[in-house]
């Protein structure tokens, strides 16, 4: 679906109808009809029984930005001068912030081989498990997290095949909320129809988990995340339960987190004890742009 943006918000309220027939449970739609969909493309997931389908809704920004220029400026030149430097401001605002795609950032910055004694799966590559972590925005702009890349295990220990359904959640922090389901907002489920090939070390392409809703993190703010797979847990760095220091890469600081066997119930270990092997994808939001210009004013009476 393609829709125009509502005039007063950076998005649009979109209504749609989904039909399904199944005797194995109710139909769930995420995000639901009537939700506010942000500018850009959002994936809608429809689940009924054992069947899952997706479609996209694209909200097009058709509202022009507003440019506010200063009033006409008259400047008297100092004696003996025929020009001078003048600073002035031009303000630009928009109902939809200025957006730019931020560079993708990987944590840890360079992966190690799964099976070398530092990188692990929880109970095997195709067993359930989930990873908690916090992200802190160190930039001077709002960052909207749009997706994560997740790394699955070395196929020498069992192949992870599509489709895989990942559950992603966000909360103000994971600390103290590992078994408090009410603290979390669902950003899924997300069905992975493609699994990225495993690579042993360094950086590379990961399996793409596109969030159903963007998560805005203001400058200096922290948000907690939980990524869970019922049939494939992402792999992680682990120091045998020892505390692991925060990692900073680009605009982000990742705080190591807890490891869970299931959704908000049975924990393997809690605390700053694991780094999920992920990348973070985001859009940088610049609410207002301020330009400074220099102009040379000439004495029109000089010949």
TORMI-163542 format. One record per residue (C-alpha): residue number from 1; z, y, x; residue in three letters. Coordinates in steps of 0.001 Angstrom, whole numbers, plus 524288, in hexadecimal, padded with zeros to 5 digits. Each point is the difference from the previous one (the first is absolute). Layout:
BEGIN
> zator,c3,c2,c1,guke
> NUM,Z,Y,X,Ala
...
***
This chain:
BEGIN
> zator,c3,c2,c1,guke
> 1,80000,80000,80000,Unk
> 2,7FCF9,80DDA,80484,Unk
> 3,80783,80B41,7F9C9,Unk
> 4,8019E,80E8E,80265,Unk
> 5,80CCE,8057B,804DB,Unk
> 6,8091F,806D2,7F671,Unk
> 7,8005A,80EB4,802C9,Unk
> 8,80E87,801AA,802E1,Unk
> 9,8033C,7F3EE,8080E,Unk
> 10,7FA75,7F8F4,80BBB,Unk
> 11,7FBC3,7F47D,7F7D6,Unk
> 12,7FCFA,7FC18,7F20D,Unk
> 13,8066F,7F8D8,7F4CC,Unk
> 14,7F6FE,7F47D,7FDA7,Unk
> 15,80013,7F762,7F3E9,Unk
> 16,7F8CB,7F323,7FF89,Unk
> 17,80001,7F333,7F895,Unk
> 18,80165,7F292,8061A,Unk
> 19,7FE1A,7F397,7F836,Unk
> 20,803E2,7F228,803BD,Unk
> 21,802BF,7F334,7F94D,Unk
> 22,8099A,7F691,80602,Unk
> 23,80ADA,7F72B,7FB34,Unk
> 24,8076E,800B3,80CF5,Unk
> 25,806FE,80CE3,7FEC8,Unk
> 26,7FDFE,80E74,7FD5C,Unk
> 27,7F5B0,808B8,805FC,Unk
> 28,80522,80967,80A68,Unk
> 29,7F856,80BE5,80491,Unk
> 30,803E4,807DC,80C13,Unk
> 31,7FF03,80BBF,7FF7F,Unk
> 32,8005E,8001F,7F128,Unk
> 33,7F6C6,80720,7F6E4,Unk
> 34,804BF,80DE7,7FDFE,Unk
> 35,804E0,8015C,80DFC,Unk
> 36,7FD09,80BA9,80897,Unk
> 37,7F5D6,7FB7F,809D3,Unk
> 38,7FF2D,807F7,80CA9,Unk
> 39,7F39B,805D2,80582,Unk
> 40,7F78A,7F5AC,80641,Unk
> 41,7FEF9,7F18F,7FCDB,Unk
> 42,80B1E,7F79C,7FACD,Unk
> 43,7FF5F,7F160,7FDE3,Unk
> 44,80507,7FB02,7F2DB,Unk
> 45,804E0,7F1F7,7FFD6,Unk
> 46,7FF96,7F808,7F369,Unk
> 47,8077E,7F330,7FFB0,Unk
> 48,80058,7F607,7F515,Unk
> 49,805D8,7F2BE,80280,Unk
> 50,7F994,7FA9C,80C3F,Unk
> 51,7F47F,8096A,7FF9D,Unk
> 52,7FFBA,80D08,80738,Unk
> 53,7F530,80A2C,7FF24,Unk
> 54,7FE97,80D8C,805B1,Unk
> 55,7F7F4,80C29,7FD76,Unk
> 56,80028,80DAB,8058A,Unk
> 57,801F6,80D7E,7FA29,Unk
> 58,7FA7F,80B79,807B1,Unk
> 59,804FE,80DA4,7FCF1,Unk
> 60,7F68E,80A91,80472,Unk
> 61,80515,80D62,80401,Unk
> 62,7F78F,809DB,7F8AE,Unk
> 63,809B0,80B56,8007B,Unk
> 64,7FC1D,80A4D,809F2,Unk
> 65,80A2B,8054A,80978,Unk
> 66,804B3,80E0F,7FEA6,Unk
> 67,7FDF7,80908,80B9B,Unk
> 68,80856,80C52,80072,Unk
> 69,7FB14,80A71,8093C,Unk
> 70,8079C,80C18,8041F,Unk
> 71,7FCF9,80D62,7FA7B,Unk
> 72,7F66F,80897,8076D,Unk
> 73,80636,8047B,80CA6,Unk
> 74,7FE1A,80D5F,80634,Unk
> 75,80468,801A6,80DFD,Unk
> 76,80060,80C89,807FE,Unk
> 77,7FC07,7FDB0,80DF4,Unk
> 78,8087B,8051A,80ADC,Unk
> 79,7FA5F,80B68,807B6,Unk
> 80,7F643,7FB95,80A1A,Unk
> 81,7FDD3,7F2A2,7F9BF,Unk
> 82,7F40A,7FB8A,7F8A7,Unk
> 83,8057C,7F302,7FB64,Unk
> 84,80C9B,7F870,7FE2D,Unk
> 85,80490,7F269,7FC98,Unk
> 86,804E2,7FE41,7F20B,Unk
> 87,806E7,7F423,7FA66,Unk
> 88,7FF99,7FCC9,7F191,Unk
> 89,802D9,7F459,7F74E,Unk
> 90,7F73E,7F893,7F6A1,Unk
> 91,8074D,7F6E9,7F6B3,Unk
> 92,7F9AE,7F3DC,7FA4E,Unk
> 93,8063E,7F7E0,7F547,Unk
> 94,7FB99,7F4FC,7F73F,Unk
> 95,80543,7F7FA,7F4C3,Unk
> 96,7FD2D,7F475,808D4,Unk
> 97,80519,8013B,80DEB,Unk
> 98,7F6F0,7FFD4,80B75,Unk
> 99,7FF29,7F1D7,80431,Unk
> 100,7FBF3,7F9DF,80CB6,Unk
> 101,8009D,7F1C2,803D2,Unk
> 102,80A67,7FDFA,80A65,Unk
> 103,7FD51,7F6C4,80B5D,Unk
> 104,8041E,7F1FB,7FD80,Unk
> 105,80C65,7FCDD,8079A,Unk
> 106,803F8,7F243,80432,Unk
> 107,80DD1,7FAB3,80186,Unk
> 108,802E0,7FB2C,80A1E,Unk
> 109,7F58E,807DB,8071A,Unk
> 110,7FB40,7F3BD,80703,Unk
> 111,801B7,7F294,7F9E5,Unk
> 112,804BC,7F408,80739,Unk
> 113,7FB84,7F228,7FDAE,Unk
> 114,80697,7F8C9,7F4D5,Unk
> 115,806B8,7F487,80688,Unk
> 116,8039E,80696,80CCA,Unk
> 117,80E74,800FB,7FCAD,Unk
> 118,80039,80DFF,7FAC0,Unk
> 119,7F73E,7FF43,7F3E5,Unk
> 120,8036C,7F6E2,7F4C9,Unk
> 121,7FD0D,7FBF0,7F218,Unk
> 122,80BC9,7FE05,7F75E,Unk
> 123,7FE94,7F1BF,7FC12,Unk
> 124,7F1D7,7FD89,80351,Unk
> 125,7F361,8077C,7FDDE,Unk
> 126,7FE81,7FBD4,7F1CD,Unk
> 127,80E4A,800AF,7FBF0,Unk
> 128,805CF,80B16,7F7EA,Unk
> 129,80699,80B8E,80668,Unk
> 130,80100,80EA4,8008F,Unk
> 131,802CF,80AE8,809B0,Unk
> 132,807C0,80C76,7FDFE,Unk
> 133,7FE30,80C5F,80810,Unk
> 134,8014E,80ECD,7FF5C,Unk
> 135,7F573,809FE,80332,Unk
> 136,8035C,80DF7,80406,Unk
> 137,7F5CC,80AD2,7FFC2,Unk
> 138,800EB,807B8,80CB6,Unk
> 139,7F46C,808E7,7FD08,Unk
> 140,80037,80D90,7FA38,Unk
> 141,7F844,7FBCE,7F401,Unk
> 142,80238,7F76E,7F432,Unk
> 143,7FA8B,7F268,80295,Unk
> 144,7FB87,7F75E,7F4BD,Unk
> 145,800A8,7F1AF,803DC,Unk
> 146,7F42E,7F963,7F9D4,Unk
> 147,7FF94,7F273,80621,Unk
> 148,80565,7F6A7,80A06,Unk
> 149,7F8D7,7F698,808AE,Unk
> 150,807C0,7F35D,80165,Unk
> 151,7FF07,7F5C6,80AAD,Unk
> 152,800C5,7F1B4,7FC5B,Unk
> 153,803B2,7F513,80943,Unk
> 154,7F8F9,7F8B1,80AA3,Unk
> 155,7F767,7F5AF,7F957,Unk
> 156,80504,7F61D,809F1,Unk
> 157,80C0D,7FF83,7F741,Unk
> 158,7F8A4,7FF6C,7F31A,Unk
> 159,7F4A9,807A5,7FA7A,Unk
> 160,80217,80B1F,7F63F,Unk
> 161,7F4AB,7FFC2,7F67A,Unk
> 162,7FBF7,80939,7F500,Unk
> 163,8036F,80381,7F5D8,Unk
> 164,80DB9,80473,8035A,Unk
> 165,80873,8084D,7F706,Unk
> 166,808C7,809DC,806C4,Unk
> 167,80B35,80737,7F98D,Unk
> 168,8030B,80D7F,80581,Unk
> 169,80B92,80877,7FC1D,Unk
> 170,8057F,80D3F,803D8,Unk
> 171,80DBF,805C9,7FF6C,Unk
> 172,806EA,80BA6,80640,Unk
> 173,804B4,7F67B,80A85,Unk
> 174,800AC,7F160,801AF,Unk
> 175,80DBA,800E6,805C9,Unk
> 176,809A2,7FA74,7F629,Unk
> 177,7F54C,7FD70,7F601,Unk
> 178,7FAF9,7F2CD,8048F,Unk
> 179,80589,7F910,7F402,Unk
> 180,7FFCF,80BA6,7F6B0,Unk
> 181,7F34E,7FE34,7F882,Unk
> 182,802B2,80C06,7F7B4,Unk
> 183,7FEDA,808F3,80BD3,Unk
> 184,7F1C7,7FC88,80243,Unk
> 185,7F304,80481,7FA48,Unk
> 186,7F4D9,7F640,7FFC7,Unk
> 187,7F359,803CF,806D3,Unk
> 188,7F8EE,7F36B,7FCA1,Unk
> 189,7FD4B,7F4FB,7FE9A,Unk
> 190,7F452,8009B,8091A,Unk
> 191,7F699,7F48C,800A1,Unk
> 192,7F9C2,7FDD1,80D4A,Unk
> 193,7F29F,7F9F0,7FE7C,Unk
> 194,7FD73,800E8,80E9C,Unk
> 195,80912,7FC00,80B13,Unk
> 196,7FD47,80680,80D09,Unk
> 197,7FDD0,7F6B4,80B76,Unk
> 198,80BC8,7FDEA,808B8,Unk
> 199,7FFF2,80679,80D68,Unk
> 200,80A2B,7FCD9,80A48,Unk
> 201,8035C,80CF5,8066D,Unk
> 202,7FD6F,80E96,7FFAC,Unk
> 203,7FA26,806A7,7F41E,Unk
> 204,7F608,7FC0A,7F5DE,Unk
> 205,7FC65,7FEB0,7F1C5,Unk
> 206,80ABC,7FBAA,7F6BC,Unk
> 207,7FFE9,7FAF5,7F20C,Unk
> 208,7FF0E,80BC6,7F706,Unk
> 209,80AC9,8026C,7F5F9,Unk
> 210,7FBDE,80BCD,7F7CC,Unk
> 211,80B82,8057D,7F876,Unk
> 212,7FE5E,801EC,7F16E,Unk
> 213,80714,80D1D,80146,Unk
> 214,800F4,80918,80BA2,Unk
> 215,80D7E,802AE,805A8,Unk
> 216,80221,80E3F,803E0,Unk
> 217,8091A,80222,80B91,Unk
> 218,8038C,80E1D,80315,Unk
> 219,801C2,804E8,80DF6,Unk
> 220,80C8A,7FA46,8058E,Unk
> 221,801D4,7F702,7F43E,Unk
> 222,80205,7F14C,80098,Unk
> 223,7FB90,7F58E,7F658,Unk
> 224,80328,7F19C,7FFB6,Unk
> 225,7F5BD,7F571,7FDD8,Unk
> 226,80017,7F174,7FD2A,Unk
> 227,7F3F0,7F771,801C2,Unk
> 228,8010A,7F24A,7FA62,Unk
> 229,7F6D9,7F472,7FF0B,Unk
> 230,80320,7F426,7F7A1,Unk
> 231,7F68F,7F746,80773,Unk
> 232,7FE78,80777,80CCC,Unk
> 233,80A1C,808CD,80657,Unk
> 234,7FAE3,809B7,80A18,Unk
> 235,8046D,7FCED,80DD5,Unk
> 236,809E6,80856,80731,Unk
> 237,80673,802E1,80D00,Unk
> 238,80DE0,7FACD,80068,Unk
> 239,80A7C,80079,80A8F,Unk
> 240,80808,7F47F,7FAE7,Unk
> 241,80844,808D0,7F785,Unk
> 242,80244,80AB1,809F9,Unk
> 243,7FEA4,80E29,7FBE1,Unk
> 244,7F291,805CF,802A5,Unk
> 245,7FDE6,80E6E,802EA,Unk
> 246,7F719,8085A,7F75D,Unk
> 247,7F1A7,800BE,803DC,Unk
> 248,7F86D,80CD4,7FFF3,Unk
> 249,7F134,80047,7FFA0,Unk
> 250,7F805,80BDF,7FBF6,Unk
> 251,80667,80714,7F490,Unk
> 252,808A1,7F47A,7FC58,Unk
> 253,80CDC,7F9FF,8042E,Unk
> 254,80229,7F215,7FB3C,Unk
> 255,80E05,7FB46,7FEF2,Unk
> 256,80147,7F14A,801A4,Unk
> 257,804A8,7F8EF,7F3E4,Unk
> 258,80532,7F3FA,7F957,Unk
> 259,7F914,7F334,7FCEF,Unk
> 260,80051,7F970,7F29C,Unk
> 261,7FC9B,7F275,7FB1A,Unk
> 262,7FCC8,80515,7F267,Unk
> 263,7FFEC,80C03,7F755,Unk
> 264,80CEE,8077B,800FE,Unk
> 265,80873,7F3D8,80030,Unk
> 266,80143,7F6E4,80BA2,Unk
> 267,80034,8066F,80D55,Unk
> 268,7FCEF,7F9CF,80D1D,Unk
> 269,80676,80B19,80795,Unk
> 270,80343,80E3A,7FD45,Unk
> 271,7FFF8,80BDD,808B9,Unk
> 272,7F696,805D7,809D9,Unk
> 273,7FB7F,7F2AB,804B2,Unk
> 274,7F12A,7FF3B,7FE3A,Unk
> 275,7F373,807BC,801A6,Unk
> 276,7F5AC,7FC53,7F5EF,Unk
> 277,7F299,7FE59,80635,Unk
> 278,7F8C9,80A2A,7F7E9,Unk
> 279,7F81F,80C59,80057,Unk
> 280,8029A,80C0E,7F7A9,Unk
> 281,7F504,8073D,7F91B,Unk
> 282,80231,80D60,7FA09,Unk
> 283,7FA1F,80CAA,7FB43,Unk
> 284,80540,80CA9,805B5,Unk
> 285,8029A,80A8F,7F5D3,Unk
> 286,7FED6,80E5F,803A7,Unk
> 287,804E5,807C8,7F44D,Unk
> 288,7FB99,80D47,804CC,Unk
> 289,7F71F,80454,80AFC,Unk
> 290,8023C,80CE6,806D9,Unk
> 291,7F572,805C3,80892,Unk
> 292,80168,80AB4,80A23,Unk
> 293,7F3E4,807AC,803FC,Unk
> 294,7FD27,80A65,809F8,Unk
> 295,7F68A,80B00,7FCEC,Unk
> 296,7FAA0,80B21,8081F,Unk
> 297,7FF61,80D12,7F8FC,Unk
> 298,7F616,80991,80559,Unk
> 299,800E1,80EC3,7FF4C,Unk
> 300,7F4DA,80324,7F6C3,Unk
> 301,7FFB3,80E1F,804CA,Unk
> 302,7FC54,7FBE5,80DB3,Unk
> 303,7F19F,7FFAB,80369,Unk
***
